[in-house]
Amino acid sequence: MKRSNIIDVNKFNERMKSFPTAYMDNFNYVWEWKIETEKRVDSILNNSLLPDTHYKLSKILNKWQTYRNGDNADSIGTLKIALQNISEPIIYYSM
């Protein structure tokens, strides 16, 4: 039995060619903000910083969303929910 490719190589190559070469500039801005912010406070996932974190990430998400597979019509809403979920305190139970 012939195994099919999970990713169409030709389609992948075409998408890679169309991906903006300066995409990391968008992310570096957020990463540098994260590093500087976390030098002063605990985490960019603190409740007080979640709105800023969401805003900054949503600016680059729209640009990156173009190159994602799948259908997430409300990617900005999904980002907000994801940030809230990962920022909730984790309770560790001893066994």
Biopython code that builds the backbone (N, CA, C, O; Angstrom):
import numpy as np
from Bio.PDB.StructureBuilder import StructureBuilder

atoms = [
    (1, "MET", "N", (0.843, -1.168, 0.000)),
    (1, "MET", "CA", (0.000, 0.000, 0.000)),
    (1, "MET", "C", (0.897, 1.242, 0.000)),
    (1, "MET", "O", (1.844, 1.336, 0.781)),
    (2, "LYS", "N", (0.590, 2.182, -0.876)),
    (2, "LYS", "CA", (1.374, 3.408, -0.986)),
    (2, "LYS", "C", (0.932, 4.401, 0.088)),
    (2, "LYS", "O", (-0.257, 4.651, 0.282)),
    (3, "ARG", "N", (1.906, 4.944, 0.762)),
    (3, "ARG", "CA", (1.633, 5.920, 1.813)),
    (3, "ARG", "C", (1.561, 7.306, 1.194)),
    (3, "ARG", "O", (2.470, 7.698, 0.461)),
    (4, "SER", "N", (0.507, 8.054, 1.470)),
    (4, "SER", "CA", (0.378, 9.402, 0.914)),
    (4, "SER", "C", (1.094, 10.411, 1.805)),
    (4, "SER", "O", (1.236, 10.214, 3.012)),
    (5, "ASN", "N", (1.537, 11.485, 1.183)),
    (5, "ASN", "CA", (2.182, 12.560, 1.940)),
    (5, "ASN", "C", (1.147, 13.290, 2.773)),
    (5, "ASN", "O", (0.031, 13.538, 2.318)),
    (6, "ILE", "N", (1.516, 13.624, 3.970)),
    (6, "ILE", "CA", (0.633, 14.420, 4.815)),
    (6, "ILE", "C", (0.606, 15.848, 4.290)),
    (6, "ILE", "O", (-0.438, 16.500, 4.301)),
    (7, "ILE", "N", (1.737, 16.323, 3.839)),
    (7, "ILE", "CA", (1.862, 17.683, 3.311)),
    (7, "ILE", "C", (2.172, 17.587, 1.824)),
    (7, "ILE", "O", (3.072, 16.856, 1.410)),
    (8, "ASP", "N", (1.417, 18.332, 1.033)),
    (8, "ASP", "CA", (1.700, 18.411, -0.397)),
    (8, "ASP", "C", (2.964, 19.251, -0.563)),
    (8, "ASP", "O", (2.961, 20.451, -0.286)),
    (9, "VAL", "N", (4.031, 18.621, -1.011)),
    (9, "VAL", "CA", (5.338, 19.279, -1.090)),
    (9, "VAL", "C", (5.296, 20.487, -2.013)),
    (9, "VAL", "O", (5.877, 21.522, -1.686)),
    (10, "ASN", "N", (4.637, 20.390, -3.138)),
    (10, "ASN", "CA", (4.558, 21.516, -4.072)),
    (10, "ASN", "C", (3.805, 22.698, -3.463)),
    (10, "ASN", "O", (4.216, 23.852, -3.593)),
    (11, "LYS", "N", (2.705, 22.386, -2.803)),
    (11, "LYS", "CA", (1.925, 23.445, -2.150)),
    (11, "LYS", "C", (2.745, 24.094, -1.034)),
    (11, "LYS", "O", (2.719, 25.314, -0.871)),
    (12, "PHE", "N", (3.472, 23.279, -0.268)),
    (12, "PHE", "CA", (4.320, 23.787, 0.805)),
    (12, "PHE", "C", (5.386, 24.737, 0.246)),
    (12, "PHE", "O", (5.602, 25.821, 0.788)),
    (13, "ASN", "N", (6.046, 24.326, -0.837)),
    (13, "ASN", "CA", (7.085, 25.164, -1.443)),
    (13, "ASN", "C", (6.522, 26.487, -1.935)),
    (13, "ASN", "O", (7.164, 27.527, -1.790)),
    (14, "GLU", "N", (5.336, 26.459, -2.510)),
    (14, "GLU", "CA", (4.709, 27.701, -2.980)),
    (14, "GLU", "C", (4.397, 28.634, -1.814)),
    (14, "GLU", "O", (4.620, 29.842, -1.893)),
    (15, "ARG", "N", (3.885, 28.063, -0.745)),
    (15, "ARG", "CA", (3.570, 28.888, 0.432)),
    (15, "ARG", "C", (4.835, 29.468, 1.058)),
    (15, "ARG", "O", (4.844, 30.620, 1.491)),
    (16, "MET", "N", (5.887, 28.683, 1.105)),
    (16, "MET", "CA", (7.146, 29.177, 1.665)),
    (16, "MET", "C", (7.694, 30.333, 0.842)),
    (16, "MET", "O", (8.237, 31.290, 1.395)),
    (17, "LYS", "N", (7.556, 30.249, -0.467)),
    (17, "LYS", "CA", (8.030, 31.337, -1.339)),
    (17, "LYS", "C", (7.241, 32.620, -1.092)),
    (17, "LYS", "O", (7.782, 33.717, -1.228)),
    (18, "SER", "N", (5.959, 32.485, -0.728)),
    (18, "SER", "CA", (5.125, 33.671, -0.542)),
    (18, "SER", "C", (5.218, 34.239, 0.879)),
    (18, "SER", "O", (4.725, 35.338, 1.132)),
    (19, "PHE", "N", (5.838, 33.511, 1.801)),
    (19, "PHE", "CA", (5.940, 33.966, 3.181)),
    (19, "PHE", "C", (6.874, 35.164, 3.254)),
    (19, "PHE", "O", (7.969, 35.114, 2.692)),
    (20, "PRO", "N", (6.481, 36.232, 3.922)),
    (20, "PRO", "CA", (7.328, 37.432, 3.965)),
    (20, "PRO", "C", (8.677, 37.145, 4.635)),
    (20, "PRO", "O", (8.743, 36.488, 5.674)),
    (21, "THR", "N", (9.729, 37.643, 4.028)),
    (21, "THR", "CA", (11.062, 37.371, 4.574)),
    (21, "THR", "C", (11.305, 38.115, 5.891)),
    (21, "THR", "O", (12.168, 37.714, 6.672)),
    (22, "ALA", "N", (10.567, 39.176, 6.140)),
    (22, "ALA", "CA", (10.775, 39.963, 7.363)),
    (22, "ALA", "C", (9.805, 39.565, 8.475)),
    (22, "ALA", "O", (9.584, 40.336, 9.408)),
    (23, "TYR", "N", (9.225, 38.364, 8.383)),
    (23, "TYR", "CA", (8.229, 37.973, 9.387)),
    (23, "TYR", "C", (8.804, 37.964, 10.793)),
    (23, "TYR", "O", (8.083, 38.249, 11.749)),
    (24, "MET", "N", (10.076, 37.646, 10.944)),
    (24, "MET", "CA", (10.662, 37.600, 12.283)),
    (24, "MET", "C", (10.755, 38.978, 12.914)),
    (24, "MET", "O", (10.782, 39.088, 14.139)),
    (25, "ASP", "N", (10.804, 40.039, 12.104)),
    (25, "ASP", "CA", (10.819, 41.385, 12.670)),
    (25, "ASP", "C", (9.576, 41.617, 13.517)),
    (25, "ASP", "O", (9.642, 42.233, 14.581)),
    (26, "ASN", "N", (8.436, 41.115, 13.033)),
    (26, "ASN", "CA", (7.187, 41.267, 13.780)),
    (26, "ASN", "C", (7.275, 40.544, 15.117)),
    (26, "ASN", "O", (6.873, 41.079, 16.150)),
    (27, "PHE", "N", (7.800, 39.332, 15.089)),
    (27, "PHE", "CA", (7.884, 38.558, 16.331)),
    (27, "PHE", "C", (8.975, 39.092, 17.245)),
    (27, "PHE", "O", (8.800, 39.094, 18.463)),
    (28, "ASN", "N", (10.090, 39.541, 16.696)),
    (28, "ASN", "CA", (11.180, 40.054, 17.530)),
    (28, "ASN", "C", (10.726, 41.230, 18.381)),
    (28, "ASN", "O", (11.153, 41.377, 19.526)),
    (29, "TYR", "N", (9.862, 42.064, 17.823)),
    (29, "TYR", "CA", (9.326, 43.200, 18.578)),
    (29, "TYR", "C", (8.612, 42.695, 19.842)),
    (29, "TYR", "O", (8.817, 43.229, 20.932)),
    (30, "VAL", "N", (7.784, 41.678, 19.685)),
    (30, "VAL", "CA", (7.054, 41.116, 20.822)),
    (30, "VAL", "C", (8.016, 40.426, 21.774)),
    (30, "VAL", "O", (7.890, 40.563, 22.990)),
    (31, "TRP", "N", (8.968, 39.693, 21.237)),
    (31, "TRP", "CA", (9.922, 38.961, 22.084)),
    (31, "TRP", "C", (10.757, 39.935, 22.917)),
    (31, "TRP", "O", (10.971, 39.698, 24.106)),
    (32, "GLU", "N", (11.225, 41.011, 22.319)),
    (32, "GLU", "CA", (12.019, 42.003, 23.055)),
    (32, "GLU", "C", (11.173, 42.662, 24.141)),
    (32, "GLU", "O", (11.651, 42.895, 25.251)),
    (33, "TRP", "N", (9.916, 42.961, 23.817)),
    (33, "TRP", "CA", (9.009, 43.518, 24.827)),
    (33, "TRP", "C", (8.842, 42.530, 25.976)),
    (33, "TRP", "O", (8.860, 42.932, 27.140)),
    (34, "LYS", "N", (8.681, 41.250, 25.670)),
    (34, "LYS", "CA", (8.528, 40.202, 26.681)),
    (34, "LYS", "C", (9.738, 40.172, 27.609)),
    (34, "LYS", "O", (9.586, 40.168, 28.830)),
    (35, "ILE", "N", (10.929, 40.150, 27.035)),
    (35, "ILE", "CA", (12.154, 40.070, 27.827)),
    (35, "ILE", "C", (12.280, 41.291, 28.747)),
    (35, "ILE", "O", (12.555, 41.147, 29.938)),
    (36, "GLU", "N", (12.080, 42.480, 28.195)),
    (36, "GLU", "CA", (12.198, 43.703, 28.993)),
    (36, "GLU", "C", (11.131, 43.760, 30.083)),
    (36, "GLU", "O", (11.414, 44.164, 31.210)),
    (37, "THR", "N", (9.933, 43.366, 29.756)),
    (37, "THR", "CA", (8.838, 43.387, 30.727)),
    (37, "THR", "C", (9.093, 42.398, 31.854)),
    (37, "THR", "O", (8.862, 42.708, 33.022)),
    (38, "GLU", "N", (9.568, 41.213, 31.506)),
    (38, "GLU", "CA", (9.768, 40.184, 32.530)),
    (38, "GLU", "C", (11.014, 40.437, 33.384)),
    (38, "GLU", "O", (11.217, 39.759, 34.391)),
    (39, "LYS", "N", (11.838, 41.391, 33.000)),
    (39, "LYS", "CA", (12.927, 41.813, 33.878)),
    (39, "LYS", "C", (12.366, 42.631, 35.035)),
    (39, "LYS", "O", (12.935, 42.655, 36.126)),
    (40, "ARG", "N", (11.234, 43.306, 34.780)),
    (40, "ARG", "CA", (10.630, 44.179, 35.799)),
    (40, "ARG", "C", (9.523, 43.502, 36.584)),
    (40, "ARG", "O", (9.365, 43.755, 37.779)),
    (41, "VAL", "N", (8.753, 42.645, 35.928)),
    (41, "VAL", "CA", (7.647, 41.950, 36.596)),
    (41, "VAL", "C", (7.789, 40.455, 36.360)),
    (41, "VAL", "O", (8.676, 40.004, 35.636)),
    (42, "ASP", "N", (6.915, 39.712, 36.975)),
    (42, "ASP", "CA", (7.030, 38.256, 36.947)),
    (42, "ASP", "C", (6.825, 37.660, 35.560)),
    (42, "ASP", "O", (7.658, 36.875, 35.106)),
    (43, "SER", "N", (5.733, 38.014, 34.870)),
    (43, "SER", "CA", (5.405, 37.357, 33.616)),
    (43, "SER", "C", (4.463, 38.224, 32.787)),
    (43, "SER", "O", (3.665, 38.989, 33.329)),
    (44, "ILE", "N", (4.567, 38.094, 31.472)),
    (44, "ILE", "CA", (3.620, 38.800, 30.606)),
    (44, "ILE", "C", (2.247, 38.138, 30.654)),
    (44, "ILE", "O", (1.294, 38.631, 30.049)),
    (45, "LEU", "N", (2.147, 37.025, 31.369)),
    (45, "LEU", "CA", (0.865, 36.341, 31.527)),
    (45, "LEU", "C", (0.166, 36.715, 32.826)),
    (45, "LEU", "O", (-0.875, 36.146, 33.158)),
    (46, "ASN", "N", (0.736, 37.677, 33.572)),
    (46, "ASN", "CA", (0.046, 38.202, 34.751)),
    (46, "ASN", "C", (-1.260, 38.825, 34.289)),
    (46, "ASN", "O", (-1.337, 39.387, 33.196)),
    (47, "ASN", "N", (-2.286, 38.724, 35.124)),
    (47, "ASN", "CA", (-3.589, 39.282, 34.751)),
    (47, "ASN", "C", (-3.501, 40.747, 34.345)),
    (47, "ASN", "O", (-4.213, 41.182, 33.441)),
    (48, "SER", "N", (-2.642, 41.505, 34.999)),
    (48, "SER", "CA", (-2.544, 42.931, 34.687)),
    (48, "SER", "C", (-1.911, 43.185, 33.314)),
    (48, "SER", "O", (-2.128, 44.237, 32.711)),
    (49, "LEU", "N", (-1.130, 42.220, 32.827)),
    (49, "LEU", "CA", (-0.468, 42.394, 31.532)),
    (49, "LEU", "C", (-1.154, 41.656, 30.382)),
    (49, "LEU", "O", (-0.763, 41.831, 29.228)),
    (50, "LEU", "N", (-2.160, 40.841, 30.667)),
    (50, "LEU", "CA", (-2.822, 40.076, 29.608)),
    (50, "LEU", "C", (-3.376, 40.956, 28.483)),
    (50, "LEU", "O", (-3.242, 40.587, 27.316)),
    (51, "PRO", "N", (-3.994, 42.107, 28.788)),
    (51, "PRO", "CA", (-4.469, 42.939, 27.676)),
    (51, "PRO", "C", (-3.334, 43.399, 26.750)),
    (51, "PRO", "O", (-3.485, 43.387, 25.528)),
    (52, "ASP", "N", (-2.199, 43.802, 27.334)),
    (52, "ASP", "CA", (-1.049, 44.202, 26.509)),
    (52, "ASP", "C", (-0.499, 43.032, 25.711)),
    (52, "ASP", "O", (-0.178, 43.171, 24.531)),
    (53, "THR", "N", (-0.390, 41.878, 26.362)),
    (53, "THR", "CA", (0.119, 40.684, 25.687)),
    (53, "THR", "C", (-0.786, 40.314, 24.531)),
    (53, "THR", "O", (-0.308, 40.017, 23.437)),
    (54, "HIS", "N", (-2.079, 40.329, 24.760)),
    (54, "HIS", "CA", (-3.048, 40.008, 23.709)),
    (54, "HIS", "C", (-2.924, 40.996, 22.555)),
    (54, "HIS", "O", (-2.903, 40.600, 21.390)),
    (55, "TYR", "N", (-2.842, 42.265, 22.879)),
    (55, "TYR", "CA", (-2.748, 43.305, 21.841)),
    (55, "TYR", "C", (-1.500, 43.102, 20.977)),
    (55, "TYR", "O", (-1.584, 43.110, 19.749)),
    (56, "LYS", "N", (-0.363, 42.924, 21.611)),
    (56, "LYS", "CA", (0.886, 42.784, 20.859)),
    (56, "LYS", "C", (0.911, 41.507, 20.007)),
    (56, "LYS", "O", (1.342, 41.530, 18.854)),
    (57, "LEU", "N", (0.447, 40.407, 20.583)),
    (57, "LEU", "CA", (0.424, 39.154, 19.817)),
    (57, "LEU", "C", (-0.611, 39.197, 18.694)),
    (57, "LEU", "O", (-0.391, 38.623, 17.627)),
    (58, "SER", "N", (-1.728, 39.865, 18.926)),
    (58, "SER", "CA", (-2.760, 39.923, 17.892)),
    (58, "SER", "C", (-2.286, 40.713, 16.676)),
    (58, "SER", "O", (-2.748, 40.469, 15.561)),
    (59, "LYS", "N", (-1.376, 41.651, 16.879)),
    (59, "LYS", "CA", (-0.836, 42.415, 15.753)),
    (59, "LYS", "C", (-0.054, 41.524, 14.792)),
    (59, "LYS", "O", (-0.110, 41.720, 13.578)),
    (60, "ILE", "N", (0.673, 40.549, 15.328)),
    (60, "ILE", "CA", (1.434, 39.670, 14.433)),
    (60, "ILE", "C", (0.608, 38.463, 13.999)),
    (60, "ILE", "O", (0.876, 37.873, 12.952)),
    (61, "LEU", "N", (-0.397, 38.091, 14.796)),
    (61, "LEU", "CA", (-1.193, 36.916, 14.463)),
    (61, "LEU", "C", (-1.910, 37.088, 13.128)),
    (61, "LEU", "O", (-1.965, 36.155, 12.327)),
    (62, "ASN", "N", (-2.454, 38.261, 12.889)),
    (62, "ASN", "CA", (-3.149, 38.494, 11.616)),
    (62, "ASN", "C", (-2.222, 38.271, 10.430)),
    (62, "ASN", "O", (-2.645, 37.734, 9.406)),
    (63, "LYS", "N", (-0.983, 38.670, 10.554)),
    (63, "LYS", "CA", (-0.022, 38.483, 9.465)),
    (63, "LYS", "C", (0.336, 37.011, 9.305)),
    (63, "LYS", "O", (0.467, 36.520, 8.183)),
    (64, "TRP", "N", (0.491, 36.313, 10.407)),
    (64, "TRP", "CA", (0.857, 34.896, 10.364)),
    (64, "TRP", "C", (-0.333, 34.023, 10.001)),
    (64, "TRP", "O", (-0.161, 32.959, 9.406)),
    (65, "GLN", "N", (-1.545, 34.462, 10.353)),
    (65, "GLN", "CA", (-2.751, 33.672, 10.115)),
    (65, "GLN", "C", (-2.906, 33.331, 8.635)),
    (65, "GLN", "O", (-3.433, 32.272, 8.294)),
    (66, "THR", "N", (-2.463, 34.195, 7.784)),
    (66, "THR", "CA", (-2.551, 33.987, 6.347)),
    (66, "THR", "C", (-1.873, 32.693, 5.922)),
    (66, "THR", "O", (-2.271, 32.079, 4.932)),
    (67, "TYR", "N", (-0.871, 32.284, 6.647)),
    (67, "TYR", "CA", (-0.059, 31.137, 6.249)),
    (67, "TYR", "C", (-0.368, 29.877, 7.040)),
    (67, "TYR", "O", (0.369, 28.895, 6.945)),
    (68, "ARG", "N", (-1.442, 29.885, 7.818)),
    (68, "ARG", "CA", (-1.812, 28.712, 8.614)),
    (68, "ARG", "C", (-2.793, 27.839, 7.868)),
    (68, "ARG", "O", (-3.567, 28.310, 7.034)),
    (69, "ASN", "N", (-2.747, 26.572, 8.180)),
    (69, "ASN", "CA", (-3.773, 25.644, 7.703)),
    (69, "ASN", "C", (-4.945, 25.700, 8.661)),
    (69, "ASN", "O", (-4.817, 26.201, 9.778)),
    (70, "GLY", "N", (-6.062, 25.201, 8.238)),
    (70, "GLY", "CA", (-7.210, 25.127, 9.122)),
    (70, "GLY", "C", (-8.113, 26.328, 8.958)),
    (70, "GLY", "O", (-7.817, 27.262, 8.213)),
    (71, "ASP", "N", (-9.217, 26.277, 9.671)),
    (71, "ASP", "CA", (-10.218, 27.330, 9.561)),
    (71, "ASP", "C", (-10.525, 27.863, 10.948)),
    (71, "ASP", "O", (-11.321, 27.276, 11.680)),
    (72, "ASN", "N", (-9.908, 28.955, 11.304)),
    (72, "ASN", "CA", (-10.162, 29.595, 12.588)),
    (72, "ASN", "C", (-10.586, 31.028, 12.282)),
    (72, "ASN", "O", (-9.758, 31.937, 12.238)),
    (73, "ALA", "N", (-11.873, 31.214, 12.075)),
    (73, "ALA", "CA", (-12.398, 32.512, 11.667)),
    (73, "ALA", "C", (-12.163, 33.587, 12.728)),
    (73, "ALA", "O", (-12.018, 34.764, 12.399)),
    (74, "ASP", "N", (-12.125, 33.189, 13.991)),
    (74, "ASP", "CA", (-11.937, 34.158, 15.074)),
    (74, "ASP", "C", (-10.607, 33.908, 15.778)),
    (74, "ASP", "O", (-10.573, 33.575, 16.963)),
    (75, "SER", "N", (-9.522, 34.071, 15.042)),
    (75, "SER", "CA", (-8.206, 33.772, 15.621)),
    (75, "SER", "C", (-7.855, 34.722, 16.764)),
    (75, "SER", "O", (-7.176, 34.317, 17.708)),
    (76, "ILE", "N", (-8.299, 35.964, 16.701)),
    (76, "ILE", "CA", (-8.008, 36.925, 17.769)),
    (76, "ILE", "C", (-8.762, 36.520, 19.044)),
    (76, "ILE", "O", (-8.212, 36.611, 20.142)),
    (77, "GLY", "N", (-9.991, 36.082, 18.904)),
    (77, "GLY", "CA", (-10.753, 35.593, 20.057)),
    (77, "GLY", "C", (-10.137, 34.332, 20.645)),
    (77, "GLY", "O", (-10.074, 34.163, 21.863)),
    (78, "THR", "N", (-9.683, 33.450, 19.761)),
    (78, "THR", "CA", (-9.025, 32.220, 20.209)),
    (78, "THR", "C", (-7.753, 32.553, 20.974)),
    (78, "THR", "O", (-7.452, 31.919, 21.986)),
    (79, "LEU", "N", (-7.006, 33.541, 20.500)),
    (79, "LEU", "CA", (-5.784, 33.968, 21.190)),
    (79, "LEU", "C", (-6.114, 34.468, 22.590)),
    (79, "LEU", "O", (-5.417, 34.131, 23.547)),
    (80, "LYS", "N", (-7.157, 35.260, 22.718)),
    (80, "LYS", "CA", (-7.539, 35.791, 24.029)),
    (80, "LYS", "C", (-7.876, 34.655, 24.991)),
    (80, "LYS", "O", (-7.426, 34.657, 26.137)),
    (81, "ILE", "N", (-8.656, 33.698, 24.535)),
    (81, "ILE", "CA", (-9.020, 32.555, 25.376)),
    (81, "ILE", "C", (-7.785, 31.741, 25.747)),
    (81, "ILE", "O", (-7.634, 31.321, 26.895)),
    (82, "ALA", "N", (-6.901, 31.518, 24.771)),
    (82, "ALA", "CA", (-5.684, 30.741, 25.024)),
    (82, "ALA", "C", (-4.806, 31.434, 26.063)),
    (82, "ALA", "O", (-4.286, 30.778, 26.965)),
    (83, "LEU", "N", (-4.637, 32.736, 25.950)),
    (83, "LEU", "CA", (-3.820, 33.470, 26.930)),
    (83, "LEU", "C", (-4.431, 33.382, 28.323)),
    (83, "LEU", "O", (-3.716, 33.215, 29.311)),
    (84, "GLN", "N", (-5.746, 33.493, 28.400)),
    (84, "GLN", "CA", (-6.405, 33.379, 29.704)),
    (84, "GLN", "C", (-6.203, 31.980, 30.278)),
    (84, "GLN", "O", (-5.939, 31.821, 31.469)),
    (85, "ASN", "N", (-6.329, 30.978, 29.428)),
    (85, "ASN", "CA", (-6.180, 29.601, 29.910)),
    (85, "ASN", "C", (-4.766, 29.309, 30.396)),
    (85, "ASN", "O", (-4.592, 28.668, 31.433)),
    (86, "ILE", "N", (-3.757, 29.767, 29.668)),
    (86, "ILE", "CA", (-2.391, 29.446, 30.083)),
    (86, "ILE", "C", (-1.913, 30.334, 31.214)),
    (86, "ILE", "O", (-0.905, 30.031, 31.853)),
    (87, "SER", "N", (-2.621, 31.427, 31.473)),
    (87, "SER", "CA", (-2.194, 32.302, 32.565)),
    (87, "SER", "C", (-2.815, 31.905, 33.896)),
    (87, "SER", "O", (-2.398, 32.398, 34.943)),
    (88, "GLU", "N", (-3.806, 31.022, 33.869)),
    (88, "GLU", "CA", (-4.427, 30.582, 35.116)),
    (88, "GLU", "C", (-3.413, 29.804, 35.941)),
    (88, "GLU", "O", (-2.626, 29.034, 35.391)),
    (89, "PRO", "N", (-3.425, 29.998, 37.251)),
    (89, "PRO", "CA", (-2.454, 29.289, 38.081)),
    (89, "PRO", "C", (-2.623, 27.770, 37.976)),
    (89, "PRO", "O", (-3.742, 27.261, 37.912)),
    (90, "ILE", "N", (-1.531, 27.082, 37.961)),
    (90, "ILE", "CA", (-1.535, 25.632, 37.922)),
    (90, "ILE", "C", (-1.409, 25.136, 39.350)),
    (90, "ILE", "O", (-0.526, 25.572, 40.089)),
    (91, "ILE", "N", (-2.273, 24.240, 39.733)),
    (91, "ILE", "CA", (-2.241, 23.664, 41.070)),
    (91, "ILE", "C", (-1.554, 22.311, 40.994)),
    (91, "ILE", "O", (-1.984, 21.426, 40.253)),
    (92, "TYR", "N", (-0.507, 22.160, 41.747)),
    (92, "TYR", "CA", (0.220, 20.895, 41.782)),
    (92, "TYR", "C", (-0.221, 20.093, 43.004)),
    (92, "TYR", "O", (-0.270, 20.605, 44.122)),
    (93, "TYR", "N", (-0.528, 18.870, 42.770)),
    (93, "TYR", "CA", (-0.933, 17.998, 43.856)),
    (93, "TYR", "C", (0.207, 17.025, 44.153)),
    (93, "TYR", "O", (0.807, 16.448, 43.246)),
    (94, "SER", "N", (0.484, 16.863, 45.419)),
    (94, "SER", "CA", (1.510, 15.878, 45.773)),
    (94, "SER", "C", (0.845, 14.515, 45.811)),
    (94, "SER", "O", (-0.306, 14.379, 46.227)),
    (95, "MET", "N", (1.579, 13.517, 45.375)),
    (95, "MET", "CA", (1.013, 12.178, 45.332)),
    (95, "MET", "C", (1.566, 11.348, 46.456)),
    (95, "MET", "O", (1.208, 10.178, 46.593)),
]
sb = StructureBuilder()
sb.init_structure("model")
sb.init_model(0)
sb.init_chain("A")
sb.init_seg("    ")
for serial, (resi, resn, name, xyz) in enumerate(atoms, 1):
    if name == "N":
        sb.init_residue(resn, " ", resi, " ")
    sb.init_atom(name, np.array(xyz, "f"), 0.0, 1.0, " ", f" {name:<3s}", serial, name[0])
structure = sb.get_structure()
